[in-house]
């Protein structure tokens, strides 16, 4: 059985909105203040270790606009472009980025079926609204939160509106030179 692994860039006050600056908010690009090679290696390894991605429409559209034109020496772009991608959307009729499939039916049924398929774990990056829905449905097997030492004061927070969930167990903690910490939690 495959696991659904959520990975997020999070400010100290829980904001996940516009970490890369592509959404045009007044605080966008806040992660760039923390240049950390160890954190970038962690993100590379994370993508390489997963077999598929599950994305919300907004994140998918941003990734699909950027990644097809990117190349790099370490293979990150090749992996992003070639791996199977599932985009949850009620408005997209098709997904043209290589190996992309639209999921538009019942979220719980569709993601449960995806988890039951053969293959490695499924990574959910960004996609805050999708993460909130998956969390409320109890479909997340692991949370990897890269918490940056910055307080934004406003913006979309990761767990706003999430229904109560079981307790989480801290299974790993990594401290980076930038002051960022990577917290890995699993439901108890």
OpenMM code with the backbone's topology and positions (N, CA, C; nanometers):
from openmm import Vec3, app, unit

residues = "UNK UNK UNK UNK UNK UNK UNK UNK UNK UNK UNK UNK UNK UNK UNK UNK UNK UNK UNK UNK UNK UNK UNK UNK UNK UNK UNK UNK UNK UNK UNK UNK UNK UNK UNK UNK UNK UNK UNK UNK UNK UNK UNK UNK UNK UNK UNK UNK UNK UNK UNK UNK UNK UNK UNK UNK UNK UNK UNK UNK UNK UNK UNK UNK UNK UNK UNK UNK UNK UNK UNK UNK UNK UNK UNK UNK UNK UNK UNK UNK UNK UNK UNK UNK UNK UNK UNK UNK UNK UNK UNK UNK UNK UNK UNK UNK UNK UNK UNK UNK UNK UNK UNK UNK UNK UNK UNK UNK UNK UNK UNK UNK UNK UNK UNK UNK UNK UNK UNK UNK UNK UNK UNK UNK UNK UNK UNK UNK UNK UNK UNK UNK UNK UNK UNK UNK UNK UNK UNK UNK UNK UNK UNK UNK UNK UNK UNK UNK UNK UNK UNK UNK UNK UNK UNK UNK UNK UNK UNK UNK UNK UNK UNK UNK UNK UNK UNK UNK UNK UNK UNK UNK UNK UNK UNK UNK UNK UNK UNK UNK UNK UNK UNK UNK UNK UNK UNK UNK".split()
positions = [
    Vec3(0.0842, -0.1185, 0.0000),
    Vec3(0.0000, 0.0000, 0.0000),
    Vec3(0.0887, 0.1247, 0.0000),
    Vec3(0.0514, 0.2208, -0.0796),
    Vec3(0.1252, 0.3463, -0.0885),
    Vec3(0.0846, 0.4398, 0.0244),
    Vec3(0.1789, 0.5242, 0.0658),
    Vec3(0.1508, 0.6284, 0.1635),
    Vec3(0.1352, 0.7617, 0.0935),
    Vec3(0.0527, 0.8477, 0.1513),
    Vec3(0.0416, 0.9861, 0.1064),
    Vec3(0.1249, 1.0702, 0.2021),
    Vec3(0.2262, 1.1378, 0.1458),
    Vec3(0.3211, 1.2162, 0.2241),
    Vec3(0.3056, 1.3632, 0.1853),
    Vec3(0.2665, 1.4446, 0.2829),
    Vec3(0.2511, 1.5884, 0.2614),
    Vec3(0.3829, 1.6566, 0.2942),
    Vec3(0.4299, 1.7428, 0.2042),
    Vec3(0.5506, 1.8201, 0.2296),
    Vec3(0.5185, 1.9674, 0.2091),
    Vec3(0.5547, 2.0493, 0.3071),
    Vec3(0.5166, 2.1904, 0.3027),
    Vec3(0.6282, 2.2807, 0.3515),
    Vec3(0.6386, 2.3978, 0.2897),
    Vec3(0.7157, 2.5090, 0.3428),
    Vec3(0.6189, 2.5865, 0.4324),
    Vec3(0.6558, 2.6084, 0.5587),
    Vec3(0.5659, 2.6705, 0.6555),
    Vec3(0.6414, 2.7788, 0.7324),
    Vec3(0.5776, 2.8948, 0.7485),
    Vec3(0.6362, 2.9975, 0.8351),
    Vec3(0.6126, 2.9568, 0.9803),
    Vec3(0.6804, 3.0221, 1.0715),
    Vec3(0.6656, 2.9904, 1.2127),
    Vec3(0.5220, 3.0083, 1.2606),
    Vec3(0.4470, 3.0992, 1.1968),
    Vec3(0.3072, 3.1194, 1.2346),
    Vec3(0.2097, 3.0414, 1.1457),
    Vec3(0.2604, 2.9389, 1.0761),
    Vec3(0.1736, 2.8448, 1.0053),
    Vec3(0.1340, 2.8813, 0.8643),
    Vec3(0.1886, 2.9889, 0.8086),
    Vec3(0.1523, 3.0311, 0.6727),
    Vec3(0.2250, 2.9443, 0.5704),
    Vec3(0.1503, 2.8990, 0.4692),
    Vec3(0.2067, 2.8197, 0.3602),
    Vec3(0.1921, 2.8903, 0.2254),
    Vec3(0.1272, 3.0024, 0.2254),
    Vec3(0.0971, 3.0737, 0.1012),
    Vec3(0.2209, 3.1400, 0.0404),
    Vec3(0.2385, 3.1214, -0.0886),
    Vec3(0.3355, 3.1923, -0.1721),
    Vec3(0.4806, 3.1865, -0.1238),
    Vec3(0.5301, 3.0670, -0.0890),
    Vec3(0.6688, 3.0594, -0.0428),
    Vec3(0.7703, 3.0918, -0.1522),
    Vec3(0.7325, 3.0705, -0.2776),
    Vec3(0.8243, 3.0963, -0.3886),
    Vec3(0.8016, 3.2267, -0.4608),
    Vec3(0.6963, 3.2995, -0.4249),
    Vec3(0.6703, 3.4297, -0.4851),
    Vec3(0.5924, 3.4284, -0.6145),
    Vec3(0.5480, 3.3119, -0.6601),
    Vec3(0.4780, 3.3034, -0.7884),
    Vec3(0.3339, 3.3536, -0.7821),
    Vec3(0.2770, 3.3631, -0.6627),
    Vec3(0.1364, 3.4019, -0.6511),
    Vec3(0.1173, 3.5530, -0.6432),
    Vec3(0.2258, 3.6272, -0.6305),
    Vec3(0.2178, 3.7725, -0.6333),
    Vec3(0.1661, 3.8389, -0.5069),
    Vec3(0.1745, 3.7705, -0.3931),
    Vec3(0.1336, 3.8350, -0.2685),
    Vec3(0.2397, 3.9362, -0.2268),
    Vec3(0.2052, 4.0229, -0.1328),
    Vec3(0.3019, 4.1239, -0.0867),
    Vec3(0.4152, 4.0634, -0.0052),
    Vec3(0.4005, 3.9364, 0.0368),
    Vec3(0.5047, 3.8719, 0.1170),
    Vec3(0.5661, 3.7526, 0.0440),
    Vec3(0.5323, 3.7335, -0.0823),
    Vec3(0.5774, 3.6176, -0.1584),
    Vec3(0.7279, 3.6031, -0.1664),
    Vec3(0.7719, 3.4775, -0.1771),
    Vec3(0.9134, 3.4476, -0.1877),
    Vec3(0.9849, 3.4441, -0.0538),
    Vec3(0.9100, 3.4305, 0.0542),
    Vec3(0.9678, 3.4376, 0.1884),
    Vec3(1.0695, 3.3277, 0.2166),
    Vec3(1.0661, 3.2151, 0.1472),
    Vec3(1.1647, 3.1089, 0.1721),
    Vec3(1.3031, 3.1458, 0.1204),
    Vec3(1.3109, 3.2379, 0.0245),
    Vec3(1.4401, 3.2724, -0.0356),
    Vec3(1.5326, 3.3469, 0.0597),
    Vec3(1.4798, 3.3918, 0.1716),
    Vec3(1.5626, 3.4589, 0.2724),
    Vec3(1.6515, 3.3592, 0.3466),
    Vec3(1.6279, 3.2303, 0.3235),
    Vec3(1.6960, 3.1248, 0.3985),
    Vec3(1.7659, 3.0282, 0.3033),
    Vec3(1.8773, 3.0714, 0.2481),
    Vec3(1.9541, 2.9882, 0.1563),
    Vec3(2.0219, 2.8776, 0.2368),
    Vec3(1.9827, 2.7558, 0.2116),
    Vec3(2.0350, 2.6455, 0.2909),
    Vec3(2.0578, 2.5238, 0.2019),
    Vec3(2.1837, 2.4958, 0.1632),
    Vec3(2.2130, 2.3809, 0.0762),
    Vec3(2.1621, 2.2479, 0.1328),
    Vec3(2.1687, 2.2303, 0.2644),
    Vec3(2.1201, 2.1065, 0.3244),
    Vec3(1.9687, 2.0908, 0.3046),
    Vec3(1.8965, 2.2017, 0.3128),
    Vec3(1.7522, 2.1974, 0.2889),
    Vec3(1.7199, 2.1653, 0.1442),
    Vec3(1.7971, 2.2214, 0.0523),
    Vec3(1.7744, 2.1920, -0.0901),
    Vec3(1.8061, 2.0456, -0.1211),
    Vec3(1.9093, 1.9901, -0.0580),
    Vec3(1.9395, 1.8475, -0.0772),
    Vec3(1.8261, 1.7617, -0.0223),
    Vec3(1.7707, 1.8028, 0.0913),
    Vec3(1.6574, 1.7301, 0.1485),
    Vec3(1.5408, 1.7265, 0.0497),
    Vec3(1.5106, 1.8419, -0.0126),
    Vec3(1.3997, 1.8485, -0.1084),
    Vec3(1.4299, 1.7640, -0.2322),
    Vec3(1.5547, 1.7629, -0.2794),
    Vec3(1.5934, 1.6784, -0.3921),
    Vec3(1.5720, 1.5315, -0.3581),
    Vec3(1.6245, 1.4888, -0.2447),
    Vec3(1.6099, 1.3489, -0.2033),
    Vec3(1.4634, 1.3105, -0.1876),
    Vec3(1.3849, 1.4027, -0.1348),
    Vec3(1.2424, 1.3774, -0.1130),
    Vec3(1.1709, 1.3482, -0.2451),
    Vec3(1.1942, 1.4304, -0.3440),
    Vec3(1.1301, 1.4083, -0.4745),
    Vec3(1.1803, 1.2790, -0.5375),
    Vec3(1.3102, 1.2555, -0.5304),
    Vec3(1.3670, 1.1341, -0.5898),
    Vec3(1.3133, 1.0068, -0.5242),
    Vec3(1.2778, 1.0145, -0.3963),
    Vec3(1.2312, 0.8978, -0.3214),
    Vec3(1.0829, 0.8662, -0.3407),
    Vec3(1.0097, 0.9491, -0.4127),
    Vec3(0.8663, 0.9266, -0.4313),
    Vec3(0.8358, 0.8904, -0.5762),
    Vec3(0.7304, 0.8120, -0.5932),
    Vec3(0.6961, 0.7627, -0.7270),
    Vec3(0.5935, 0.8479, -0.8003),
    Vec3(0.5180, 0.9295, -0.7276),
    Vec3(0.4114, 1.0078, -0.7904),
    Vec3(0.3848, 1.1318, -0.7072),
    Vec3(0.3130, 1.2272, -0.7699),
    Vec3(0.2715, 1.3483, -0.6986),
    Vec3(0.1201, 1.3613, -0.7058),
    Vec3(0.0626, 1.4108, -0.5978),
    Vec3(-0.0792, 1.4425, -0.5904),
    Vec3(-0.0851, 1.5920, -0.5621),
    Vec3(-0.1515, 1.6670, -0.6500),
    Vec3(-0.1483, 1.8126, -0.6432),
    Vec3(-0.2878, 1.8715, -0.6551),
    Vec3(-0.3069, 1.9859, -0.5922),
    Vec3(-0.4268, 2.0643, -0.6158),
    Vec3(-0.4106, 2.1407, -0.7464),
    Vec3(-0.5188, 2.1935, -0.7975),
    Vec3(-0.5160, 2.2602, -0.9275),
    Vec3(-0.4213, 2.3790, -0.9325),
    Vec3(-0.4253, 2.4653, -0.8315),
    Vec3(-0.3425, 2.5865, -0.8335),
    Vec3(-0.1939, 2.5495, -0.8358),
    Vec3(-0.1529, 2.4587, -0.7473),
    Vec3(-0.0125, 2.4164, -0.7451),
    Vec3(0.0234, 2.3470, -0.8755),
    Vec3(-0.0654, 2.2610, -0.9233),
    Vec3(-0.0398, 2.1924, -1.0501),
    Vec3(-0.0164, 2.2925, -1.1634),
    Vec3(-0.1028, 2.3917, -1.1743),
    Vec3(-0.0887, 2.4884, -1.2837),
    Vec3(0.0425, 2.5659, -1.2738),
    Vec3(0.0839, 2.5994, -1.1519),
    Vec3(0.2121, 2.6677, -1.1339),
    Vec3(0.3291, 2.5781, -1.1719),
    Vec3(0.3260, 2.4538, -1.1272),
    Vec3(0.4324, 2.3589, -1.1602),
    Vec3(0.4344, 2.3303, -1.3106),
    Vec3(0.3162, 2.3091, -1.3691),
    Vec3(0.3078, 2.2759, -1.5120),
    Vec3(0.3565, 2.3900, -1.6003),
    Vec3(0.3429, 2.5119, -1.5533),
    Vec3(0.3918, 2.6273, -1.6289),
    Vec3(0.5437, 2.6394, -1.6197),
    Vec3(0.6010, 2.5946, -1.5083),
    Vec3(0.7442, 2.6145, -1.4855),
    Vec3(0.8318, 2.4951, -1.5240),
    Vec3(0.7985, 2.3767, -1.4760),
    Vec3(0.8900, 2.2632, -1.4839),
    Vec3(0.9217, 2.2128, -1.6241),
    Vec3(0.8312, 2.2103, -1.7192),
    Vec3(0.8682, 2.1576, -1.8500),
    Vec3(0.9853, 2.2304, -1.9168),
    Vec3(1.0096, 2.3547, -1.8821),
    Vec3(1.1184, 2.4300, -1.9426),
    Vec3(1.2455, 2.4337, -1.8595),
    Vec3(1.2510, 2.3574, -1.7509),
    Vec3(1.3662, 2.3614, -1.6605),
    Vec3(1.4520, 2.2366, -1.6776),
    Vec3(1.5817, 2.2569, -1.6749),
    Vec3(1.6767, 2.1457, -1.6716),
    Vec3(1.7761, 2.1727, -1.5588),
    Vec3(1.8372, 2.0670, -1.5086),
    Vec3(1.9396, 2.0819, -1.4059),
    Vec3(2.0322, 1.9617, -1.4123),
    Vec3(2.1451, 1.9732, -1.3479),
    Vec3(2.2460, 1.8671, -1.3523),
    Vec3(2.2162, 1.7511, -1.2596),
    Vec3(2.1347, 1.7712, -1.1572),
    Vec3(2.1115, 1.6664, -1.0579),
    Vec3(1.9906, 1.5787, -1.0888),
    Vec3(1.9101, 1.6140, -1.1889),
    Vec3(1.7975, 1.5311, -1.2288),
    Vec3(1.6653, 1.5644, -1.1635),
    Vec3(1.6597, 1.6708, -1.0830),
    Vec3(1.5356, 1.7093, -1.0169),
    Vec3(1.4270, 1.7392, -1.1201),
    Vec3(1.4594, 1.8209, -1.2192),
    Vec3(1.3605, 1.8585, -1.3214),
    Vec3(1.3148, 1.7364, -1.4012),
    Vec3(1.4080, 1.6488, -1.4358),
    Vec3(1.3699, 1.5275, -1.5094),
    Vec3(1.2706, 1.4439, -1.4295),
    Vec3(1.2962, 1.4308, -1.2991),
    Vec3(1.2055, 1.3539, -1.2130),
    Vec3(1.0690, 1.4219, -1.2050),
    Vec3(1.0680, 1.5531, -1.1826),
    Vec3(0.9413, 1.6273, -1.1753),
    Vec3(0.8615, 1.6115, -1.3042),
    Vec3(0.9290, 1.6194, -1.4165),
    Vec3(0.8600, 1.6130, -1.5447),
    Vec3(0.8145, 1.4720, -1.5821),
    Vec3(0.8859, 1.3692, -1.5373),
    Vec3(0.8532, 1.2334, -1.5808),
    Vec3(0.7619, 1.1568, -1.4854),
    Vec3(0.7629, 1.1912, -1.3580),
    Vec3(0.6849, 1.1114, -1.2628),
    Vec3(0.5341, 1.1296, -1.2845),
    Vec3(0.4547, 1.0283, -1.2527),
    Vec3(0.3094, 1.0427, -1.2616),
    Vec3(0.2605, 1.1521, -1.1673),
    Vec3(0.1668, 1.2324, -1.2189),
    Vec3(0.1101, 1.3423, -1.1416),
    Vec3(-0.0423, 1.3304, -1.1472),
    Vec3(-0.1046, 1.3424, -1.0318),
    Vec3(-0.2496, 1.3379, -1.0208),
    Vec3(-0.2940, 1.4737, -0.9703),
    Vec3(-0.3799, 1.5406, -1.0459),
    Vec3(-0.4254, 1.6737, -1.0081),
    Vec3(-0.5726, 1.6674, -0.9707),
    Vec3(-0.6021, 1.7115, -0.8489),
    Vec3(-0.7395, 1.7108, -0.7998),
    Vec3(-0.8036, 1.8431, -0.8401),
    Vec3(-0.9104, 1.8323, -0.9207),
    Vec3(-0.9766, 1.9538, -0.9691),
    Vec3(-1.1182, 1.9231, -1.0137),
    Vec3(-1.2074, 2.0160, -0.9848),
    Vec3(-1.3447, 2.0043, -1.0363),
    Vec3(-1.3614, 2.0910, -1.1604),
    Vec3(-1.2586, 2.1662, -1.1983),
    Vec3(-1.2701, 2.2570, -1.3131),
    Vec3(-1.1816, 2.2191, -1.4315),
    Vec3(-1.0698, 2.1525, -1.4085),
    Vec3(-0.9832, 2.1129, -1.5205),
    Vec3(-1.0456, 1.9965, -1.5968),
    Vec3(-1.0468, 2.0072, -1.7271),
    Vec3(-1.0955, 1.8967, -1.8090),
    Vec3(-0.9826, 1.8053, -1.8521),
    Vec3(-0.8619, 1.8621, -1.8626),
    Vec3(-0.7459, 1.7813, -1.8981),
    Vec3(-0.6215, 1.8434, -1.8347),
    Vec3(-0.5196, 1.7603, -1.8244),
    Vec3(-0.3918, 1.8045, -1.7685),
    Vec3(-0.2836, 1.7659, -1.8685),
    Vec3(-0.2204, 1.8653, -1.9287),
    Vec3(-0.1292, 1.8409, -2.0405),
    Vec3(0.0163, 1.8168, -2.0018),
    Vec3(0.0545, 1.8445, -1.8799),
    Vec3(0.1918, 1.8193, -1.8377),
    Vec3(0.2153, 1.6687, -1.8412),
    Vec3(0.3310, 1.6256, -1.8863),
    Vec3(0.3647, 1.4847, -1.9036),
    Vec3(0.3224, 1.4002, -1.7837),
    Vec3(0.2570, 1.2870, -1.8143),
    Vec3(0.2142, 1.1895, -1.7129),
    Vec3(0.1195, 1.2464, -1.6092),
    Vec3(0.0318, 1.3370, -1.6501),
    Vec3(-0.0650, 1.3969, -1.5570),
    Vec3(-0.2046, 1.3423, -1.5809),
    Vec3(-0.2763, 1.3210, -1.4715),
    Vec3(-0.4121, 1.2697, -1.4753),
    Vec3(-0.4992, 1.3568, -1.3855),
    Vec3(-0.6171, 1.3933, -1.4323),
    Vec3(-0.7105, 1.4717, -1.3517),
    Vec3(-0.7954, 1.3772, -1.2671),
    Vec3(-0.8068, 1.4087, -1.1391),
    Vec3(-0.8969, 1.3390, -1.0478),
    Vec3(-1.0093, 1.4371, -1.0160),
    Vec3(-1.1314, 1.4036, -1.0575),
    Vec3(-1.2415, 1.4968, -1.0366),
    Vec3(-1.3592, 1.4338, -0.9623),
    Vec3(-1.3472, 1.3072, -0.9270),
    Vec3(-1.4556, 1.2399, -0.8564),
    Vec3(-1.4463, 1.2583, -0.7065),
    Vec3(-1.5070, 1.1671, -0.6342),
    Vec3(-1.5080, 1.1685, -0.4886),
    Vec3(-1.3647, 1.1575, -0.4360),
    Vec3(-1.3175, 1.2598, -0.3654),
    Vec3(-1.1783, 1.2668, -0.3215),
    Vec3(-1.1395, 1.1469, -0.2356),
    Vec3(-1.2203, 1.1136, -0.1385),
    Vec3(-1.1865, 1.0031, -0.0496),
    Vec3(-1.1736, 0.8719, -0.1268),
    Vec3(-1.2684, 0.8452, -0.2142),
    Vec3(-1.2652, 0.7214, -0.2935),
    Vec3(-1.1448, 0.7193, -0.3878),
    Vec3(-1.1206, 0.8308, -0.4570),
    Vec3(-1.0127, 0.8370, -0.5563),
    Vec3(-0.8749, 0.8247, -0.4911),
    Vec3(-0.8535, 0.8927, -0.3796),
    Vec3(-0.7223, 0.8872, -0.3142),
    Vec3(-0.7023, 0.7511, -0.2471),
    Vec3(-0.8069, 0.6947, -0.1910),
    Vec3(-0.7963, 0.5598, -0.1336),
    Vec3(-0.7574, 0.4603, -0.2426),
    Vec3(-0.8166, 0.4716, -0.3597),
    Vec3(-0.7822, 0.3833, -0.4713),
    Vec3(-0.6374, 0.4049, -0.5142),
    Vec3(-0.5927, 0.5291, -0.5170),
    Vec3(-0.4540, 0.5598, -0.5523),
    Vec3(-0.3583, 0.4971, -0.4505),
    Vec3(-0.3928, 0.5044, -0.3234),
    Vec3(-0.3087, 0.4466, -0.2189),
    Vec3(-0.3020, 0.2943, -0.2302),
    Vec3(-0.4065, 0.2328, -0.2824),
    Vec3(-0.4110, 0.0871, -0.2938),
    Vec3(-0.3374, 0.0341, -0.4172),
    Vec3(-0.2966, 0.1220, -0.5070),
    Vec3(-0.2224, 0.0794, -0.6259),
    Vec3(-0.0814, 0.0347, -0.5877),
    Vec3(-0.0223, -0.0453, -0.6747),
    Vec3(0.1177, -0.0812, -0.6583),
    Vec3(0.2029, 0.0417, -0.6835),
    Vec3(0.3187, 0.0442, -0.6210),
    Vec3(0.4115, 0.1535, -0.6437),
    Vec3(0.4548, 0.2169, -0.5136),
    Vec3(0.5431, 0.3149, -0.5284),
    Vec3(0.5967, 0.3850, -0.4125),
    Vec3(0.5040, 0.4943, -0.3641),
    Vec3(0.5490, 0.5629, -0.2639),
    Vec3(0.4686, 0.6648, -0.1979),
    Vec3(0.4388, 0.7834, -0.2886),
    Vec3(0.3317, 0.8558, -0.2521),
    Vec3(0.2801, 0.9694, -0.3281),
    Vec3(0.3068, 1.0969, -0.2485),
    Vec3(0.3698, 1.1938, -0.3127),
    Vec3(0.4075, 1.3188, -0.2484),
    Vec3(0.3057, 1.4272, -0.2815),
    Vec3(0.2611, 1.4988, -0.1795),
    Vec3(0.1730, 1.6140, -0.1968),
    Vec3(0.2532, 1.7377, -0.1599),
    Vec3(0.2810, 1.8236, -0.2582),
    Vec3(0.3577, 1.9454, -0.2339),
    Vec3(0.2657, 2.0656, -0.2505),
    Vec3(0.2836, 2.1659, -0.1627),
    Vec3(0.1971, 2.2834, -0.1723),
    Vec3(0.0525, 2.2411, -0.1540),
    Vec3(-0.0344, 2.2896, -0.2428),
    Vec3(-0.1726, 2.2395, -0.2503),
    Vec3(-0.2455, 2.2475, -0.1165),
    Vec3(-0.2418, 2.3638, -0.0525),
    Vec3(-0.2952, 2.3792, 0.0830),
    Vec3(-0.4408, 2.3343, 0.0961),
    Vec3(-0.5266, 2.3718, 0.0032),
    Vec3(-0.6679, 2.3320, 0.0138),
    Vec3(-0.6824, 2.1802, 0.0040),
    Vec3(-0.6052, 2.1189, -0.0832),
    Vec3(-0.6077, 1.9728, -0.0952),
    Vec3(-0.5572, 1.9089, 0.0337),
    Vec3(-0.4486, 1.9607, 0.0899),
    Vec3(-0.3946, 1.9065, 0.2147),
    Vec3(-0.4978, 1.9167, 0.3266),
    Vec3(-0.5686, 2.0271, 0.3328),
    Vec3(-0.6722, 2.0423, 0.4349),
    Vec3(-0.7802, 1.9357, 0.4184),
    Vec3(-0.8224, 1.9114, 0.2953),
    Vec3(-0.9253, 1.8095, 0.2704),
    Vec3(-0.8730, 1.6691, 0.3015),
    Vec3(-0.7521, 1.6378, 0.2577),
    Vec3(-0.6938, 1.5056, 0.2844),
    Vec3(-0.6766, 1.4823, 0.4343),
    Vec3(-0.6352, 1.5871, 0.5060),
    Vec3(-0.6161, 1.5762, 0.6503),
    Vec3(-0.7497, 1.5505, 0.7196),
    Vec3(-0.8519, 1.6247, 0.6798),
    Vec3(-0.9847, 1.6069, 0.7394),
    Vec3(-1.0400, 1.4672, 0.7141),
    Vec3(-1.0025, 1.4069, 0.6012),
    Vec3(-1.0490, 1.2726, 0.5663),
    Vec3(-0.9606, 1.1627, 0.6251),
    Vec3(-0.8535, 1.1997, 0.6909),
    Vec3(-0.7637, 1.1003, 0.7493),
    Vec3(-0.6809, 1.0248, 0.6463),
    Vec3(-0.6514, 1.0872, 0.5340),
    Vec3(-0.5808, 1.0199, 0.4253),
    Vec3(-0.4313, 1.0496, 0.4193),
    Vec3(-0.3813, 1.1319, 0.5111),
    Vec3(-0.2388, 1.1657, 0.5115),
    Vec3(-0.1652, 1.0706, 0.6059),
    Vec3(-0.0610, 1.0076, 0.5537),
    Vec3(0.0175, 0.9124, 0.6320),
    Vec3(0.1404, 0.9757, 0.6967),
    Vec3(0.1844, 1.0898, 0.6410),
    Vec3(0.3018, 1.1565, 0.6959),
    Vec3(0.2998, 1.3031, 0.6573),
    Vec3(0.3385, 1.3872, 0.7517),
    Vec3(0.3538, 1.5316, 0.7278),
    Vec3(0.5013, 1.5654, 0.7421),
    Vec3(0.5574, 1.6314, 0.6406),
    Vec3(0.6950, 1.6817, 0.6476),
    Vec3(0.6871, 1.8330, 0.6373),
    Vec3(0.7099, 1.8973, 0.7484),
    Vec3(0.6937, 2.0423, 0.7561),
    Vec3(0.8304, 2.1081, 0.7686),
    Vec3(0.8681, 2.1835, 0.6663),
    Vec3(0.9924, 2.2590, 0.6681),
    Vec3(0.9565, 2.3961, 0.7230),
    Vec3(0.9825, 2.4153, 0.8522),
    Vec3(0.9396, 2.5351, 0.9236),
    Vec3(1.0524, 2.6389, 0.9231),
    Vec3(1.0228, 2.7530, 0.8618),
    Vec3(1.1199, 2.8609, 0.8469),
    Vec3(1.1056, 2.9609, 0.9614),
    Vec3(1.2176, 3.0155, 1.0093),
    Vec3(1.2128, 3.1082, 1.1221),
    Vec3(1.1721, 3.2490, 1.0788),
    Vec3(1.0475, 3.2602, 1.0390),
    Vec3(0.9926, 3.3889, 0.9969),
    Vec3(0.8454, 3.3927, 1.0358),
    Vec3(0.8001, 3.5083, 1.0797),
    Vec3(0.6589, 3.5293, 1.1115),
    Vec3(0.6032, 3.6246, 1.0070),
    Vec3(0.5033, 3.5779, 0.9319),
    Vec3(0.4460, 3.6581, 0.8246),
    Vec3(0.3251, 3.7390, 0.8708),
    Vec3(0.2541, 3.6918, 0.9711),
    Vec3(0.1429, 3.7675, 1.0263),
    Vec3(0.0109, 3.7535, 0.9524),
    Vec3(0.0167, 3.7120, 0.8279),
    Vec3(-0.1072, 3.6899, 0.7520),
    Vec3(-0.0767, 3.5967, 0.6349),
    Vec3(-0.1822, 3.5455, 0.5751),
    Vec3(-0.1697, 3.4512, 0.4644),
    Vec3(-0.2399, 3.3212, 0.4975),
    Vec3(-0.2530, 3.2370, 0.3977),
    Vec3(-0.3221, 3.1092, 0.4144),
    Vec3(-0.2396, 3.0177, 0.5043),
    Vec3(-0.3063, 2.9677, 0.6069),
    Vec3(-0.2403, 2.8778, 0.7011),
    Vec3(-0.2747, 2.7333, 0.6679),
    Vec3(-0.1801, 2.6452, 0.6939),
    Vec3(-0.1917, 2.5061, 0.6513),
    Vec3(-0.3140, 2.4347, 0.7063),
    Vec3(-0.3431, 2.4517, 0.8324),
    Vec3(-0.4498, 2.3714, 0.8919),
    Vec3(-0.5774, 2.4489, 0.9212),
    Vec3(-0.5951, 2.5668, 0.8631),
    Vec3(-0.7206, 2.6402, 0.8789),
    Vec3(-0.8360, 2.5553, 0.8263),
    Vec3(-0.9387, 2.5403, 0.9081),
    Vec3(-1.0588, 2.4700, 0.8650),
    Vec3(-1.0497, 2.3187, 0.8661),
    Vec3(-0.9395, 2.2626, 0.9140),
    Vec3(-0.9245, 2.1173, 0.9159),
    Vec3(-1.0052, 2.0599, 1.0314),
    Vec3(-1.0790, 1.9543, 1.0010),
    Vec3(-1.1525, 1.8851, 1.1065),
    Vec3(-1.0522, 1.8215, 1.2025),
    Vec3(-1.0939, 1.7998, 1.3240),
    Vec3(-1.0080, 1.7384, 1.4250),
    Vec3(-0.9505, 1.6081, 1.3722),
    Vec3(-0.8243, 1.5845, 1.4023),
    Vec3(-0.7573, 1.4623, 1.3585),
    Vec3(-0.6941, 1.3944, 1.4789),
    Vec3(-0.6551, 1.2686, 1.4620),
    Vec3(-0.5852, 1.2027, 1.5726),
    Vec3(-0.4534, 1.2744, 1.6028),
    Vec3(-0.3991, 1.2460, 1.7180),
    Vec3(-0.2697, 1.3035, 1.7550),
    Vec3(-0.1629, 1.2596, 1.6559),
    Vec3(-0.0577, 1.3407, 1.6484),
    Vec3(0.0540, 1.3103, 1.5603),
    Vec3(0.1765, 1.2791, 1.6445),
    Vec3(0.2598, 1.1907, 1.5933),
    Vec3(0.3844, 1.1547, 1.6590),
    Vec3(0.5004, 1.2138, 1.5809),
    Vec3(0.5903, 1.2835, 1.6490),
    Vec3(0.7112, 1.3354, 1.5864),
    Vec3(0.8059, 1.2185, 1.5641),
    Vec3(0.8381, 1.1903, 1.4370),
    Vec3(0.9249, 1.0766, 1.4059),
    Vec3(1.0628, 1.1192, 1.3577),
    Vec3(1.0792, 1.2472, 1.3239),
    Vec3(1.2108, 1.2943, 1.2838),
    Vec3(1.2161, 1.4462, 1.2964),
    Vec3(1.3351, 1.4952, 1.3283),
    Vec3(1.3592, 1.6378, 1.3385),
    Vec3(1.4988, 1.6654, 1.2841),
    Vec3(1.5044, 1.7573, 1.1880),
    Vec3(1.6325, 1.7988, 1.1322),
    Vec3(1.6463, 1.9489, 1.1524),
    Vec3(1.7608, 1.9911, 1.2073),
    Vec3(1.7905, 2.1333, 1.2239),
    Vec3(1.8853, 2.1738, 1.1132),
    Vec3(1.8537, 2.2826, 1.0446),
    Vec3(1.9387, 2.3325, 0.9376),
    Vec3(2.0137, 2.4566, 0.9843),
    Vec3(2.1244, 2.4851, 0.9195),
    Vec3(2.2094, 2.5982, 0.9579),
    Vec3(2.1354, 2.7314, 0.9512),
    Vec3(2.0353, 2.7418, 0.8659),
    Vec3(1.9602, 2.8665, 0.8493),
    Vec3(1.8644, 2.8952, 0.9648),
    Vec3(1.8471, 2.7966, 1.0535),
    Vec3(1.7480, 2.8099, 1.1608),
    Vec3(1.6173, 2.7415, 1.1258),
    Vec3(1.6065, 2.6967, 1.0029),
    Vec3(1.4895, 2.6197, 0.9592),
    Vec3(1.4968, 2.4814, 1.0226),
    Vec3(1.3796, 2.4267, 1.0552),
    Vec3(1.3731, 2.2889, 1.1047),
    Vec3(1.2778, 2.2097, 1.0157),
    Vec3(1.3089, 2.0830, 0.9992),
    Vec3(1.2211, 1.9931, 0.9239),
    Vec3(1.1629, 1.8951, 1.0242),
    Vec3(1.0318, 1.9036, 1.0413),
    Vec3(0.9592, 1.8196, 1.1358),
    Vec3(0.8800, 1.7157, 1.0582),
    Vec3(0.8956, 1.5894, 1.0953),
    Vec3(0.8218, 1.4813, 1.0303),
    Vec3(0.7294, 1.4180, 1.1332),
    Vec3(0.6001, 1.4194, 1.1006),
    Vec3(0.4972, 1.3652, 1.1891),
    Vec3(0.4179, 1.2558, 1.1178),
    Vec3(0.3718, 1.1597, 1.1964),
    Vec3(0.2805, 1.0554, 1.1473),
    Vec3(0.1629, 1.0462, 1.2447),
    Vec3(0.0442, 1.0174, 1.1924),
    Vec3(-0.0701, 0.9955, 1.2820),
    Vec3(-0.0429, 0.8794, 1.3768),
    Vec3(-0.0891, 0.8960, 1.5006),
    Vec3(-0.0691, 0.7911, 1.6028),
    Vec3(-0.1767, 0.6866, 1.5851),
] * unit.nanometer
topology = app.Topology()
chain = topology.addChain("A")
for resn in residues:
    res = topology.addResidue(resn, chain)
    for name in ("N", "CA", "C"):
        topology.addAtom(name, app.Element.getBySymbol(name[0]), res)
